[in-house]
Amino acid sequence: MTRPATRTQVGIVGAGPAGLMLAHLLHRAGIDSVAVDSRSREEIEHTHRAGILERDSVRMLVDTDVSDRVLREGYQHEGIALRFNGVSHRIDFQDLVGASVWLYPQTDVFVDLANARDRDGGDVRFGVGDTRVVDTTSDRPGILCTDADGVEQEIRCDILVGADGSRSMTRHEVTDRRQYHREYPFAWFGILCEAPPSAPELIYTRSDRGFALISQRTDAIQRMYFQCPPDEKVDDWSSDRIWGELQTRLAGEDGFSLKEGRILEKSVLPFRSFVCEPMRYGNLLLAGDAAHTVPPTGAKGLNLALADVRVLAEVLEQVIVRGKREALDDYTPRALARVWKAQHFSYWMTTMLHASGDASEFDVRRQLGELEAVTGSAHGAAYLAEAYTGWPRA
């Protein structure tokens, strides 16, 4: 039997936030797309992931009519605390750079985008299998897959986009790629707990026992993390042991104490930096985690993905609507300029706050001196504030 064939202008592998935001932006430019994902919509909706949105990410959701729910239900944060030597030092984003971030889970970003594609009649196919891309250097590249009912499907397009995450299949089609890696000698032990917030904003903590991050989800559910070895076993940690470790790392002369509660989830999150260059091969372009990953310390992962597809949508409008195919050459350098800044910021935040197992006394004192330099200088704090809230678009 001949498999059903669909003709569209842009085929997108991956229907997470990056793929769906791209489809949404293309729709607004009058460009048709089809997005496919191996996961079901329900599976993605129930994959709990934290989310700090830069101001431009929030603007993108609101100003392009995805949804204004982030403003109604998200939590605006005008700063963070850097805590070391048992004392918290607030970095005031609004005072330093006139910007904020929003605490808004990535799951909610996905729901908003999926609902917007439904509202606008978008072609999004969840639960597909056996996905592969073909003819990536031809003028008629394609996606082959089986749909949720097991029926073979063929999608032919002008441009292919790989937005299929850190375990990307499409990345391997970029045969001339250069890959840059950095592995970190630690991970984060993360918990989701039922408790009221311990602080109004995020607390990034450097202690002799290692890093800790106190984040939030809602008024009743919180996210917290502490540095651990990459091979740490979740089952080795009881609730009492987890709370004892977190309380010890946050303890200080100001008497700060975490509000404890029932632990709902436990996980170990490994650390890795990765960049693929170029982000284009023929008529295939990569976006988001398919092209790069960063440590979570700088809260850049989702924001970088959204920044990628904003640039990519502009490039594809030039190519498809205006017939300027040479614009495809602009995508990699434009996207990577921000990616490498984010890699530096994430690396800097990570190394400034985490304990190293082989650190000398000099290394420890130098790290504390760096934290003092950042928190004790308006210029140093302003760099952190600008990078954390997101570099403004040129």
Steps between C-alpha positions, in 0.01 A plus 500: 500500500614855426547691823307828536712802406465849643650805332593797717753782504683414826524158663588505869631197691419564866182654638626622835516872578763575234321317218157635591623859541662481158180363346306782667734774375496354148120493505496870582725560198265303273727195478357147528668235715455149633654404837545141619609356835555147625343585834129533561365839597403359842854371555653841432241674717586276795878531472566747780785740428588825668487823309650846533401717206703800391310820433521453118368144531201637689452771240506239226220302662287806566571724200451222241163405653600159629357579843527757777467229766865546595410851622189382683632179657879529483711658772698810414841501667692826516818343634677198646711441811861383492567336835848421630673497836152460648373839377269588209583783259216616274563576133229754414423457129259791479739742668800385298358447149129576520392143424340197665464128442187290542473171684279300263548124452603374158199269510272804505686656207436180306130496592458862391670432166312176436171675571595784266576254219162333559330841497669595172440165328865396502611158377677342799534121516585348835581135569670426168756220468791389281576861414779581257588787271598453137642698210624779725718657229234483229235759422233257627616365837263288700394333824400135499318358802206293617212681663341417835281240323803328344435636149808601300519871423716707266537876543679693226607860550728780388689527828557249780553601863643273769361608838507151647688560823834405650479141368437633153471267206514783247835628633673194356393606150741794526794302367752785506423601858756597761402411855622678812453331838565564865419240762464613861614286797170544686124489463194643675284298735155651448181474699143613450336551838170598652584809707450877506776715345808547715586832332335739253773452237754234399799444729828390341720366779870429518601296806798290597281192452406605147247702309127522576215673317169587663238559233120499490214359295180629662381623838484136614760312288873576499812395307835461675838365390836423651832406344586129499723253315373400151458137612298585812219249567158652566396209721790567739336823612216493751286808554671570833843477342398733213359765731800474729739557209305794361462665840873464568596659169264795556582553869659828601537777748170654391312193626346417163311169492314318223132418532476123469224276371418172332740414218307410183783430254875434511742496207865547405571751221841463327692803374621545146586775255471427129500702177459375144639715218367574245130498585413446133563228243341553162131558564516366857536748787538416870346688791504476880645200680554321170780750436621591850456432870614698804521429875178609674680741733442801275137413410577524131382173337139583408581866439773410251259270316242779472769746387610251231153464352441876507807541278406196293148630435646829375743313273230270360273795427781650294551171316142386443303824478761730345694242298836589656653156534838646596344593834546136607870578538418757770337256742804326650707814577198691635389218726847399619591855604246468781570131564866556580422795729255275683760222518742739665242632746383150595860381545585809706201463731571129539869531585442800728248314717591129497756326716778311328627177654864583423484871590797636692468758776605759243215389270247529782614847603510615137142377449381692806687805376315474169165489678600802709603683182163433335281584797713796610511676163209657314681431173565136586142448615368676188676248274333215686162677488519575128608146409243334728205708378614462139714710271275747317454444128709721277 
